Amino acid sequence: MTLLDELAPEVDTDAALTTFQRLRDSRRRRRKVIRLGTATLTVIAIIGAALLVAHQRANHHGRVNVAGPSASAKTHASPAWPTPQAAIDAYLQEYPHVLPRARVRVDAGGWVLIAEGAPLGFDRASVWTVSAIEFQRGPRGWTQRGGGGGGMLDRCFAPLAGSGFPKMAHGKGPPRLIAPDYVYAVTSDPTWHIEALLGRRWTPLPTNRGVYFTVHPPRPLELLPGAGQPAPLRPVTADGHIPGCFANR
């Protein structure tokens, strides 16, 4: 007779032992299930975190590619081309997202490409970029020497801007910019025209595909130091109205 039989003779020892073993096995199974579930959740969390980091890196890389490098950053290693048109075509092949608006000859040694979507460090998905990309003839041929521009959030009108090619100073010394060689303005719609306020009167400017470009600008439109503010410009639609995007500025 066991101690359990003496203390509780009415208890079925075999049944109690069986119940105890069943409860013990049940607890062990629950612990195994909990451990397995915890491990599974941990693995899922680790995989999810890794996928999230990879996705963020991919998105960041995509944004960098969209904006592209600065146009002037490539001037140090720019190859030479036999003609200005070959140099411009090579640039457009390298940046197929760039939309050319005008190819203009400045002089015997310089051409300018007016373009939209130029790689200026902006996110083109939200910013409309306009740039004057310069090509200059050197000892080895025509090269892209860079260019400047800006971005407009409203995608409406890029006002007057100017630039120029380096001029050799008299005597010894590095090249210097004496004055802008050209000025330009661009509308977002190629069918629009551009007017300037000259002598209190809005005067149409020669516009080709929404681009105004002039070499050695006249005084009312020049951008020289000390010359004062340039004349105001505005875009005009094909039917003679001021675009709403510009009127609301």
C-alpha positions in Angstrom: 0.0 0.0 0.0 1.3 3.4 -0.9 1.2 6.6 1.1 -1.4 7.9 -1.2 -3.6 4.9 -0.5 -3.3 5.5 3.2 -4.1 9.2 3.0 -6.8 9.0 0.3 -8.0 5.5 -0.2 -10.9 6.6 -2.3 -8.6 8.2 -5.0 -8.0 6.1 -8.1 -4.2 6.2 -8.3 -3.9 5.0 -11.9 -6.5 7.5 -13.1 -4.8 10.4 -11.2 -1.4 9.4 -12.6 -2.8 9.3 -16.1 -4.4 12.7 -15.7 -1.2 14.1 -14.4 0.8 12.8 -17.3 -1.8 14.1 -19.8 -1.7 17.6 -18.2 2.1 17.5 -18.2 2.2 16.5 -21.9 -0.4 19.2 -22.7 1.7 21.9 -21.0 4.8 20.7 -22.9 3.0 20.8 -26.2 1.8 24.3 -25.4 5.3 25.5 -24.6 6.6 24.0 -27.8 3.8 25.7 -29.8 4.5 29.0 -28.1 8.3 28.7 -28.7 7.7 27.7 -32.3 5.3 30.7 -32.8 7.7 33.1 -31.2 10.6 31.9 -33.4 8.4 32.1 -36.5 7.3 35.7 -35.6 11.0 36.6 -35.0 12.0 35.3 -38.4 9.2 37.1 -40.1 10.1 40.4 -38.3 13.8 40.0 -39.4 12.8 39.3 -43.0 10.3 42.2 -43.0 12.9 44.6 -41.6 15.5 43.5 -44.2 12.9 43.9 -47.0 12.0 47.4 -45.7 15.6 48.5 -45.7 16.2 47.1 -49.2 13.1 48.9 -50.4 14.1 52.2 -48.9 17.6 51.9 -50.4 16.1 51.1 -53.8 13.8 54.1 -53.6 16.7 56.4 -52.6 18.8 55.1 -55.5 15.9 55.6 -57.9 15.5 59.2 -56.7 19.2 59.9 -57.3 19.0 58.4 -60.8 15.9 60.5 -61.6 17.6 63.7 -60.6 20.9 62.7 -62.3 24.3 64.3 -61.8 24.9 67.9 -62.3 25.6 68.8 -65.9 28.7 70.7 -65.0 30.1 67.7 -63.1 30.8 65.9 -66.3 32.8 68.7 -68.0 36.1 67.5 -66.7 35.9 64.2 -68.7 33.8 65.4 -71.6 35.0 63.9 -74.9 35.5 66.0 -78.0 33.2 65.8 -81.0 33.9 67.0 -84.6 30.8 69.2 -84.8 28.5 71.0 -82.4 25.5 69.0 -83.5 27.4 65.8 -82.8 28.2 67.0 -79.3 24.6 67.9 -78.7 23.3 64.6 -80.1 25.7 62.7 -77.8 24.5 64.6 -74.8 20.8 63.9 -75.7 21.7 60.2 -76.1 23.4 60.1 -72.7 20.3 61.8 -71.1 17.3 60.5 -73.0 14.9 62.1 -70.5 16.1 65.6 -71.5 13.6 67.3 -73.9 15.3 69.7 -76.3 13.5 73.0 -77.0 16.1 75.0 -79.0 19.6 74.6 -80.5 21.1 78.0 -80.9 24.4 79.2 -82.4 26.0 81.9 -80.2 29.1 82.4 -82.3 31.7 80.5 -84.2 33.0 78.9 -81.0 29.8 78.3 -79.0 26.4 76.7 -79.2 23.6 76.4 -76.5 21.0 73.8 -76.0 17.9 75.0 -74.2 16.2 72.0 -72.7 13.7 70.7 -70.1 14.4 68.0 -67.6 18.2 68.6 -67.5 20.0 66.9 -64.6 20.3 69.8 -62.2 19.9 68.0 -58.9 16.2 68.3 -58.8 13.6 65.6 -58.5 12.0 65.9 -62.0 8.8 64.2 -60.7 7.9 67.3 -58.8 10.1 70.1 -60.3 10.2 71.4 -63.9 13.8 72.1 -64.8 15.0 74.4 -67.6 18.6 74.8 -68.5 21.0 76.3 -71.0 23.6 73.7 -71.8 26.7 75.2 -73.4 28.9 73.5 -76.0 32.3 75.2 -76.9 34.9 74.5 -79.5 38.3 73.8 -78.2 41.7 72.5 -79.6 40.4 68.9 -79.7 36.9 69.7 -81.0 33.5 70.4 -79.5 32.9 69.6 -75.9 30.0 70.2 -73.4 31.3 72.7 -70.9 28.3 72.5 -68.6 25.5 74.9 -68.1 23.2 76.4 -65.6 19.5 76.6 -65.0 16.7 76.4 -62.4 13.6 74.5 -61.3 10.1 75.8 -61.1 7.4 74.0 -59.0 4.5 75.5 -60.9 5.7 74.4 -64.4 4.7 77.6 -66.0 7.4 80.1 -67.0 11.2 80.4 -66.6 12.0 84.1 -66.5 14.9 85.9 -68.1 18.3 84.3 -67.4 21.7 84.8 -68.9 25.1 83.3 -69.2 28.3 83.5 -71.3 31.4 81.7 -72.4 34.8 82.4 -70.9 36.8 85.2 -72.6 40.5 85.4 -72.5 41.7 88.4 -70.6 44.3 90.7 -72.2 47.8 89.6 -71.3 48.3 86.8 -68.8 45.6 85.5 -66.6 42.8 83.0 -66.4 39.7 83.3 -68.6 37.0 85.6 -67.3 33.4 86.5 -68.0 33.1 90.0 -69.3 29.4 90.1 -69.9 26.6 87.6 -70.7 26.8 86.4 -74.3 23.1 85.6 -74.3 19.8 85.7 -72.4 16.9 83.4 -72.6 13.4 82.7 -71.2 11.2 79.6 -71.6 7.5 78.8 -71.4 6.3 75.4 -70.3 4.0 75.2 -73.3 5.8 75.4 -76.7 2.8 77.1 -78.2 3.0 80.1 -75.9 4.7 83.4 -76.7 6.7 85.8 -74.6 6.2 89.6 -74.1 8.5 92.2 -72.5 7.4 95.4 -70.8 9.4 98.0 -72.8 8.6 101.6 -72.4 5.4 100.9 -70.5 4.1 98.8 -73.3 4.0 95.0 -73.5 6.0 94.1 -76.6 6.1 90.7 -78.3 9.6 89.1 -78.3 10.7 86.7 -81.0 9.7 83.3 -79.6 10.3 79.9 -81.2 8.6 76.9 -79.6 8.2 78.9 -76.4 11.8 79.9 -76.2 13.1 83.5 -76.4 16.9 83.6 -77.0 19.0 86.5 -78.0 22.8 87.0 -78.4 24.3 90.1 -76.9 21.0 91.4 -75.5 19.9 95.0 -75.9 20.1 97.2 -72.8 16.5 96.8 -71.6 17.0 93.1 -71.5 20.6 92.8 -70.6 21.8 91.4 -67.3 24.9 93.4 -66.6 26.2 94.4 -63.2 24.9 97.9 -62.4 22.4 98.0 -65.3 19.4 97.7 -63.0 16.6 95.2 -63.1 15.9 93.7 -66.5 12.5 94.4 -68.2 9.6 92.2 -66.9 8.6 89.3 -69.1 5.4 87.3 -69.2 4.1 84.3 -71.2 1.1 84.7 -73.5 -1.1 81.8 -74.7 -1.7 81.1 -78.4 -5.0 82.9 -78.2 -3.6 86.0 -76.5 -4.4 85.3 -72.8 -2.1 85.3 -69.8 -1.8 81.7 -68.5 -3.6 81.1 -65.2 -0.4 79.7 -63.6 1.5 82.9 -64.3 -1.4 85.2 -63.3 -1.6 83.5 -59.9 2.0 84.1 -59.1 
